Amino acid sequence: MRRRRIIWEGGEEMWRLRTLGGLAIEPGEPAAAVAARRRPLAVLALLAASGERGLSREKVVALLWPESDEEHGRNSLSQALAALRRGLAGPDPVQGGPELRLNTLAISSDVGDFERAIAAGEFERAVAVYRGPFLDGFLLNGGDDIERWAAGQRRRLHDMHVAAIERLARNAEERSEQGVAYSWWQRLAELEPARSSAARGVMRGLALRGDRAGALRYYRRHEEIVREELDAAPDPAVSTLAASLRSEPSAPSIAVMPLADDYLGEGLAAEMTNALRIAGLRVVGPGVTRALAARELDARSIGDQLGVANVLLGSVQRDGERLRITMGLVSAADGSLVWGEKYDRDIGDVFAVQDDIAHNVAAQLRVTLTGETRTTLVHRDTRDPEAHALYLQGLYQWNRRTAQTMHLAIDLFQRAISRDSNYARAYAGISMAYVVLAVYTDVPIDETRARAVDAARRALSIDGTLAEAHAALGLAYTYEFKNALAEQSFTAALAFDPDCATAHFWYALLLGHLGRHDEAIREVRLAHSLEPASLAIQNGIVEELFYARRYAEADAVSRAIMALDSSFQLGRIFRARVLIELRELDEAIAILERLSEEPSIRSAEKLGVLAYAYARAGRTRSARAALGRLSTDPLLSTSGEIAIALDLLGDRDSAVAMLCRAVGQHDQRVIAGGRSEPYDRLRTDPRVAALFTEIESANTVGRPSDL
């Protein structure tokens, strides 16, 4: 059998045995003959789990051929080893002698990588390697001894995996990275729901997020699980934590549901959310409630899922210059109507209606308003109701995140400004659209970034408290390598609005660029908790996990995104990136080939990633053909992905030149992902190392020098 060559790190990639989550040899196609024979595969699995210790021939025979006599057993083992040598061309995959071992120069294994990472204290890497139970679903059919051996290995490796996750959670707590800790505790609880340390960690995380009701609900579920599985009461430490949470007073809580599935319904609900937060309530807004609204749950179910005591429901219709709004405040405890009102008003009264609703809700929940909040809770950015409606339409389109909707959003924001030239939020909307436009379509990056900066500065000259404008400026500064100024802008954005999901999301990109991966993941996960319906933010989690080389986690989140919307293009290209690093090259290439024919996503990015995937698979001609499809315009045919593809194809000088051009044009993916694994090889070049040292410094304040 002829082995397909896969070029990596300048040489030939060895075979890889995957035992965690199944049993397979990668790459799969050339190893099909081995994969079809279970006993040779089982030999490899035995030796992989035995590590450097190895196993005697007698032990292997006893486990896999227990019914055979010594001579027939040895012959069967010899035949299995010969099948491995024939099927896996290259160096012998098994080292002989008294003890049999895997030849690590010919074949690597995930279980070996996992155990080495644990021994080195590299717990994140270990967790990323662990993709499921040892030999999951693979039946050895050897006898009781082999089944007992497999079960023992499965339990041992599972316990190591669980201990690694708990160590990561505790390490994050020690660093005061509570968001990161919470995510690890959640993973631990999913694996072992009866584990008391996991229950305490999840409850603490929910309480720190202001969701004490959710923490207590979790305690009740944990209590049921412990009684059912262990026939025991919860650990006293868990019960004590629950008791302390019950005794603490909490602010009134409310979920604001979208008033309609359109720009007006979602926009007005978002503004109501801000007004009620100003009033001092703990509010879960439409970014979270949108998914529940689609499921048509009742108030009690919504309250139970979101950990709130009240739900604000309603509807809105526009008929020419008239608005018809119906609102109801419902108790989540029993579903009773606490307060309700109908409004049939001129569209020019929209702000007054929102303010009236907010004051009525605050009064019903016995919130004491002080200072300016006694008179107004709704911030009026414009006196023109049509400008306001255009702004809400623009925001609705911006959130859809395609090339077409980005251009449409810009047009709507500009039309709003044409009606009110001092409409700060509309300028902020323009800046938010332009700063990410080059991600979705072929436009000159520097030109659109400059427009974003101008619009953000105009917005802030009118209203210096707009978090969205500070965030857009922060992202633009990140692209300009003005890392210190970017940090200042994001800090300002989150000071003015700690619940601005976009600010948390874009701040994560800066943190990843600076190598602060744990913080980046914490920020983007916080953004997702604020806007869980946003596929772009959820994909941001994939992005930051990918940059941090936590591929198993990135794979899980990516799968969830594809389950929600398999057409989401930004999600698909990052799905392909993750699959490449997981060595699922055929699937990655299939995704990228389809994506390369579709509009949206910058051509230099998607063709560059496709060329890189081809190069990883050893398909040199296809890689060069993909690069040949690039535009002849240097402003539209430059990206870091092209650079790493060229380097993998053996053209280091062209790769360095391309990377320098990409940095000079402020390519977003170089800036956000320059520390990711695909760049490792190229970063060994002194020219590239010097360039990255310059642009990745936390104190960098401008464009790096030319190389």
N, C-alpha and C positions, 0 to 999 in steps of 0.2 A: 504494500500500500504506500502511495506517495504522500508525504506529509505536507500540508499547506504551511507555508512560512509566514510568520507574523513578525514584523520588524518592531523592535522596542528597545530603547536604550542602546541603539547601535548594533544590536545582535539579534539572535534568534530567541524567541520566547519559548521557554520550556513548557511542557505539559503541566496542567494543573488539575488536581483532584479536588472535587467539591464533595464534602461529606456532611456539611452542616445545612440541613434543610433538604436532604436527599442524597443521592450518590450519582456522580457524573464526572466525566473527564472533559476538559475544555482545551482547545476548541473541539466542539462536538462532532463535526462532520468527518474529519479524518480518523477520529477515534471510534467510529460507529461499530467496527468489528469487535473491539474490546467491550464496548458498552453493551453489546448484544449477549455477551457471555458473563453470567453473574459471578461465577467463582473467581475468575481473574480480577474482576472489580473488587470482590470481597477481600482478596489477598491484599490489594492496595489499601483498602480501608483499614484492615487490621494493622498493617505496618504504619500507616499514617497516624493512627491513634497511639501506637506504641512509641512514636518519636525516636529519639536518639538511642533509646534502650534497645529497640528492635525486638524481634520475637524469634525463638528457635524454630527450626523447621518442624520439630516434633510438635510444638505447641500449635503452629498453623495447621498442621495435618489433623491434630486432635479436635480442633475447633471446626474445621470446614469439611472434613471427611471422617467423622467419628465412627462410621460403620465399616470403614476399610481396615484391612490389616496393614502392617507397617510397610510392606513392599508396595501394595497398591496405593496406599496413601501417598508415599513418596513419589510414585509415578504420576499420580494426579496433580501433585504440587508442581512437579517438573513440567508437565504439560501446560499448567496455568501460567507458569513463568515464561515458557516459550511463546505462548499466545500473547503475552504482554510485550515481549521483545519484537514479535512480528507486527503487532498492531500499533505500537508506539515507536515509530522509526526514530533513530538517533541513539544516544547513549542508553545503556540498559537501565530501565526504570527502577530495578531492584538490585541492591548490593548483596552479593552472596556471602558465604562464610558460615560459621556456626550460628550466627544470629543474622536474620534477614532484616534489612532496613530499606526505606525508600532512598533512592539515589537523588539527593536534593539538587544535583547538577542537571538532572533530567526531568524531574517532576516535583512540583511544589504542592502543598496541600493547605486548604483553609484551616483545618484543625491545627496544623503545625504553626501557622501564622497566629492563630488565636492564642495558643498556649504560650508562644514566645512573647506576644504583646502583654499578656497577663503577668508573666515573669518579670518583664521590664517595667511594669507599672504604667503601661500605655493603655489605660482602660478604654478610652474612646476608640482607639484603633481596634481593640479586641471586640468591643460591642459592634463596631461597623462590620467586622468580618463574620460575626455570628449571625447567620441568616435563618436559622431554624434548628430543631432538634437533630442530633447526630443520627445519620442514616434514616431520616424520616421517610416512611413509606417504602423502604427497601427491605424486602423479606429475604433473609439469608438461607433459610431452609436447610440448616445444617444439623440441628438438634437442640436439645435444651441448653447445652453448654454455650453455644454461640449466641443464643438468644439472651442468656443471662449476662454474657460478656457485653453484648450490645446495649442491654438495658443499663448495666453498670456504667458504661462509658457515657451513655446519654444523660444519666443522672449527674455524673461528675461534671460534665461540661456545662449542663444547665445550671448547676450550683455556682460554677465559676462565672458564668454569664450574669446571673442574678447578683452575685457579690460585686462584680465590676460595676453594674448599674448603681447599686447602693453606694459604692465608694464615690462614683461620679456625683451623685446627688449630695452626699455629705460634703464633698470638696467644694461644690458650688455654694452651699450654704455657708461654709467657712469663709468664702470670698465675698459673701453678701450678695451673690448673684441669685436672688430668690426666683426669678423667672426661669433661669436655667435649671435650678434645683427642682422646681415644680414639674418641669417637663420630664426629668429623670424619674421622679417619684411616680408620676403617672405611668411611665413605661414599666416600672417595677410592679405597680399595682395590677397592671394588665396581665403580667406574667404570673403573679402570686397574690391574688386578691385577699387572701386570708393573712397575709404578712402584716404584722402590727406596725413595723417601721414604715412600710409603704403607706399604710392608712394614715399615720400621723403626718407623714410628709405631704400627702395630697391635701389633707385637712388644713395644715398650716398654709400651704400655697393658696388654697381657696380663700382662707380668711385674710391673708395679706392682700389679695385682690379685692377685698371688700365684699366677698360673697360668703358671709358666715352661714346664711341659709343653705347654700350649696355644700358647705363643709359639714353641716349637721345632716343633710340628706345623705352625704357620702358615708357618714358614721353609721346611719341606720342600715344602709346596704351592707356595709362591712360587718355589722353586728349579725345580720341575717346569714351572711356567708359563713362566718365563724361558727355560728350555732349549727348550721346545716352540715358543714364539712368536718368540723372538729368536735361537735357536740359540747361546746364550751362557751364561756362568756368571753367578750373581747378583753384584750390585755388591759390591765388597770390604767396604764399610761394613755391609752386611746380614749377610754371612758373619761378620764380626768380632763383631757383636752376638750372633749365634747361638752363637759359640764362648764368649763370656763368660757367656752364660746356662747353657751346659752345665757350666761349671766351678764355678758357685756351688752351695753345698750347699742342700738344700731340706728343709722339715719334712715328715714323713710325711703323705700325703694320702689322703682317703677320701671316698666318696660313700655317703650313707645313703639307702637306698630306702624308700618307704612300706611298712609291713608289711601293709597292706590298704587297700582303697579305701573307707574309712569313717572316722568320727571317731577310733576307737581306733587303727587302723593308722597314720593320719597324725599323730595326737597323740603316740603313743609314739615314732615316728620323729623328730619334732621335738625331743622331750625328750632322746633319744639324741644328737641332733646337738649340743645344748648341752653335754651331758656330755663328749663327745669334744673339743669346743673347749676346755673347761676343762682337759682332759688335755694340750692343746698341739698337737693335730693340726689340719691344714688340712682343713676339713670342708665338703662341699657337701651341703646338707640337702634335705629333701623338697619345699621350695618350688621347687627347681630340678629335682629328680629325678622329680617327679610325672609330667611329660610323657613322660620316657623310659620310665618304668614302664608307661605305657599302650601303648607301642610294643613291649613285651616284648623289649627288646634284651638280648644277653648281656653278661657282665661286661666282656669286652674292648672291646666297642663302647661301653659306658657310660664306661669309663675313657678311651677315645680321645676321646670327645666332650666330656667334662668336665675332662680333664687331671688325672686322679687315678690313683694307683697301686693303690688297693684299693677294693672295693665291699662294703658291708655289706647283705646280703640277708636276708629273713626273712618270717615270717607270724605272725599272731596271731589267736586265736579265743577268744571268751568263752563259757563254758557255765555259766550261773548264777553261782556264786561262784568258779569255776575259770577260770584263764587258761592257755592252751596257746600257748607261744611257741617258734618254731624260728628259730635265727639261724645265719648262715654268713658268714664273712669270706673273700672271694675275691680272689685276685690278678688285677688287670686286665692284667698282662703276658701270662699264659698261661691264665687261667681256672681255675687250680687252687684247691682249697679249702685255705685256710690254717688255719682254725679253725671249728668248728661245735659247737652245743650245742642241746639241747631242754629246755624248762622246762615242767613241769606243776604249777602252784602255785596257792595260794589268791590271790584278787584283792588281798588285803591285803598280799601280798608284792611287788606290782608295782614299787615303788621299789627294793627289794633286788635284784630280777631285773635291772632296768635298770643298776644300779650294777655288778653282777657282769659284765654284758655289756661295759660300758665299760672296766672294769679288764682283762678278758681281751683286748679289742681292743688296748688300749694296750700290754699286755705283748707281744702278738704282733708289734706294730710297733716294739718296743724303745724305747718312750717312757718316760723316767724321771720318775716322779711324785714331787713333793715336798710338804711341809707337809700341809695338810688333804686334798689330793687323794689322798694315800696311802690314806686310809680311806674317803672318799666323793667321788663325782663328780656324783651326782644330788642336786639341791636339792629337799628335801621341803617343799612349801608347806602340805600338809595331811596329817594322819594318817588321814583318812577316805577309803577307796578309792572309795566311792560319790560323794562330793563331787568327787573327782578326775575320775571318769568323767563326771559332769555338766558339769564345767568343759570337758573336752575336747569334749563334744558342743556346748556353747555356742560354743566357738571355731570348730568346724567350720561351724556355721550362720552365724556372723558373717562368715566368709570368703566366703560365697555372695552376699552383698551385694544382697538385695532387701528390700522392706518387710516381707514375711512372715517371712523368716529373721532379720531384725534383732530383731523382736519375740520370736521363738522363742529367739534367743540370750539376750536379756535374761532371759526366764523361766528358762532353764537355769542361767544364772549365779546368779540369785536362789535357785533351789532348792539349788545348791551351797552358798551362804552359809547357807541355813537349816539345813544339816547341820553346817557349820563356820563360825561367825560371825567367825573370824579368818583366813579364807582370802583372802589378799591378792590372789592372781591372779584370783580370781573377781570381787572388787571392781574390779580393773583392767579385766576384761572388760566389766563393766557400764558403766564410764566410756567405753570404746572404742565401745560400741554407741550409747549415748546421744549422744555428741558428734557422730556422723554421721547419726543417725536422721532428722533433718529434711531430709536430702538425698533420702531415699527415700520419704517419706510426708508427709501433711499433719498436722503436729503443731506446736504453738507452739515456735519456735526457742529462745527464752530459757528456757522451762521445761525442755526437754530438756538444754540446755547446763548449767543449774544442777545438774541431777541428775548429769551427767557430772562436774562439778567436785567435788561431794560424794563421789561414789564414788572418784574418783582420790585425793582427799585421805585418804579412809579407807584405801585400799590403801597409800599411802605412809606412813601412820602405823604400819602393821604391818611393812612392808618398804620402806624408803626407796630400795632399789636397783632397783625394778621399772621397766624402761625403758618398758614399755607405759603405765603410769600417768603417768609424766612426759610422755610423748608426748601422751596424751589431754589432760592439763592444758595442754600447750603449744598444742594446737589450740583448746581452749576460750579460752585467753588471746588467741589470734589473733582469734577471733570477737568478743572483748570490746575489741579495739583496745589491749590491753595488750602492745604489741609487744616491749618490752624484757623483760618477764616471760616471754613466749612464747619468745624466743630463749634465755633462761636454762634454761627447761624442756627444750627440744629439745637443748641442749648437754648437760644432765645425762643425758637419755635415751641419747644416743649415747656418752657417757662410760661409762655402766654396761653398754651393749650396742651396740658399733659395728655389729653385724650385724642390728640391729632394722630390718627393712624398713619397717614402719609408721612408725617415727620419721623415717626419711629421707624417706618420702613426704609426711608431714604437714609436716615442716620445709620442704619445697619450696613448700607453699602460703603459708607465712609469707614466704619469700624472694621469691616472685612478688608478693605484696601490697606488699612494700617496694621493688619495682622491680629486684630483683637477679636478673634472668631467667636469666643464664648459670648462676649458682649453683643456682637452682631446678631447671633442667633437669638439671644434674649430679646433684643429690640424688635426683630421682625416677628417673633412669636407674640410679643406684646401687641404689635400692630395687628396681627391676625386675631387676637382676642377682642380687639376693638372693632374690627371689620371682618368677621369670619366669612362673610359672603363674597369677599373680594378674591377672585382667582389670582389676580396679579400679586396681591400680598401673600397669598398661600404659596404661590410659585416662588416668592422671595424667600420663603423658608427653604425650599428645595435649593435655591441658588446659594444661600449662605451655608447650608449643610454640605453642598457640593464643594464650595471653596474650602471648607474646613476638612474635607476628605472623609466625611462621615456618610459614606455612600449607601449603607443599608438604610439609614434613617431617611436620606434623601429619596431613595427608591420608594419607601413606604408612602411618603407624602406625595410624591409624583404620581403614584398609582391612584391615590385618592383623588387627585385633581383630574386625572383622565377619566375616572369613574363619574365625576360630576359633569365634565364637558370635554369629550375626546377631540373636539375641534379647536380647542384653545391653543393658538399657535405658539405663544410664548411658553406655555406648559410643555408643548411637544418638543421644542428644541432643547429645553433643559432635561426632559425625559431622555432624549437621545444622548445628551452629555453624560448623564448618570450611567446609562447603559454601556457606553463606551468604557468607562472606568471599571464597570463590573464585568467587562469583557463579553458582554452580550452584543457582539458587533453586528451580527446579521439583523437583529431587531432594530438596533440604532440606525443602521444604514437605510433600512426600509422606511423608517420615519422620516429621515432627512431627505431621501430621494423624493418622497411625496411633497414634503414641505418646500423643497427647492423650486417646485413648479407653481406654488401658490403665491398670491400677493400677501403683503404684510410680512414683517420681520426683515430687517436690513439684509440686502443680498450679500454683501461682503461677509456678514456674520454667518448666514445659513450655508452659503457655499464654502466658506472657510471651515466650518465644523464638518460638513460633508467630506471635504478633501482630507481633513484630519482623520475622520473615521475610516475612509478608504485606505489611508496610509497605515493606520494601525492594523488593518486587516491584510496588509501586504499587497493591496490592489493599486499598485503604483500608477498604472495607465489611467485608471478611473479617477485617481486623485488629481492627476495633472489635467484631465479633461474637465473636472469640476472647476479647477482654477481658471481654465481657459474660458469659462462662461462669464467671468467677471467683466464688469463695465470697463471701458477704456478710460473713463474719467477717473483720475487718481483720487479725487475727493469721494468717489463712491466705490472704490475698489481696494480699500485699505482696512485691515482689521488684524487684531492679535491672533485670531484663529488661523488666518492665512499664514502668518509667521510661523506658528507651531507646526502647521502642515508642511511648509517648505523645509523646515528643519528636519522633520521626520523623513522627508524625501531625500535628505542628504545635502541640501543646499543651504549651508549655514550662513554664508555671507548674504544671500538674498533674504534669508529669514531675519537676520539682524537688521538689514535695511528696511524691510517691511515693518518690523516692530518699531523702529525709530519713527517711521512715517505714521504709524498708528498712534504712538504716543504724542507726536507732534500735532495730530488731528484730534486728540483727546477722545480716542476710542473708549466707549463706556466699558466694554468687556475687559480690556487690558487693565483699566483702572480698578474695576470691581473684582476681577478674577485673576489678576497677575500672580497671586500667590498660590493658585490652584495647581494641582498635580500636572496637568498638561504642559505647564510652563517650566517644569523643573529642569528638563533637559536643556532648554534654551538659556535658562538663567545661569548655567554653568559657564557660559561665555563671559569673559571679563567685561566686554563692552556692554552686554545686557545687564550684568550684575551691577555695574556702575550706574546705569540708567535707572534701574529699579530702586537702588539705594537712594537716589536723588528724589524720585517722585513719591516714595513711600514713607518719607520722614514725616513725623507728626508736626514738625515745625516748618515744613515746606510752604512757601508763600507765593509761588509763581511757577511759570513754565521752566522746565529743566533746560540746561544748556545743550546746545547741539553737540552730537558726538562726532 
